[in-house]
Amino acid sequence: AWIERAIRILAQLLLPLILLLCSLLARGVLDRFGFASVDLLNPFVHATTAWLIYRLVAGLTHNRFWLRLAAVLAFGMAALQSFGLLEPTLDFLSSASFAIGKSKLSILDLVNGVFILFLLLWMSSLLGSAGETRIRELSNLPPSLQVLLAKIIRVFLIFISFLVAMSTIGLDLSSFALLGGAIGVGIGFGLQKVVSNLVSGLILLLDRSIKPGDVIEIDDTYGWINSLRARYASIITRDGKEHLIPNEDLITNRVVNWSFSDKNIRVRVPVGISYESDPRQAMQLCVDAALSSGRVLNDPEPRCLVRGFGDNSVDLELRFWINDPSNGVGNARSEVLLSIWDRFQEAGISIPFPQRDLHLRSVPEGFGVSL
């Protein structure tokens, strides 16, 4: 994969690289023979160099932010260099300085620091994605531990990026102690929910009560967990809808985890038969119908019980177990009900339905004739 990507990047760089080499060669030849118009090629050389840098960044990332930043920096510096304004601009930015604590920084230092920070964050993103892919290949680690390790790696890389960027421009890190305290107070008052969701996400990953792939039910939402993020959990329902549930809700609210210990769940199917039918035969047919389904487990075996004698029917209840709730519970129940219907039809067992008798206290004259 890395070889294919390197070949693809080189293919993208081929055209601007050829143009740059040709322009440099032409400028060298013109300069060798003393042509005065050699400087006319400089803007083309600068623009081609900027294009080469942009294509290199485009080959490494498809993020629009990084592409726009690379375009602004590369072509902006090329334009300044072409008009002879790059050196004066750098001198001006270097002369304008300000103090942060014990450190004295120029605007150029700040620009360099921001550029280095963006570069380090981009590299951290690549390393974090590569590390996350490698962690997901470790099948012996639980999914929740995989997510936790990936988050720790990303946070660590981002933290190191900030430290390296500030140290590179000579910034005294001790001057940020007071600022860090103020930020902490601001977080405590203004970002309570955000911090609560972050902490709740870490708790969920550590205690493994909810992990990717679990089938859960919270309030009116039923589905399986697609992923656990820093702020929310992604839950996909049987309708294909993806709900983003805040991590705090998963901690504070009552959650039904259908696959916490194992994925076995029991399904109850009420069935009614007429009083003229044999209940023992009907119960056996219900069990046979459940066993005929490929999703119903043989152990524990299905059972059918008499729940009571209703107004219109003998009330039975079929109970069976499945171990794949993520594939849907309703369709498993529907499959068994259809099988029960077919077996009842073959055995002549009727399923009663409410009937009403109409008693007429008085009949208009000629009513019976019209009927």
Helices and strands as residue ranges (DSSP letters): H 2-32, G 36-41, H 42-60, H 64-82, H 86-95, E 97-100, E 103-106, H 107-136, H 143-168, G 173-176, H 177-190, H 192-207, E 215-218, E 221-228, E 232-237, E 242-246, H 247-252, E 255-257, E 265-273, H 279-291, E 303-309, E 314-322, G 325-327, H 330-347, H 367-370
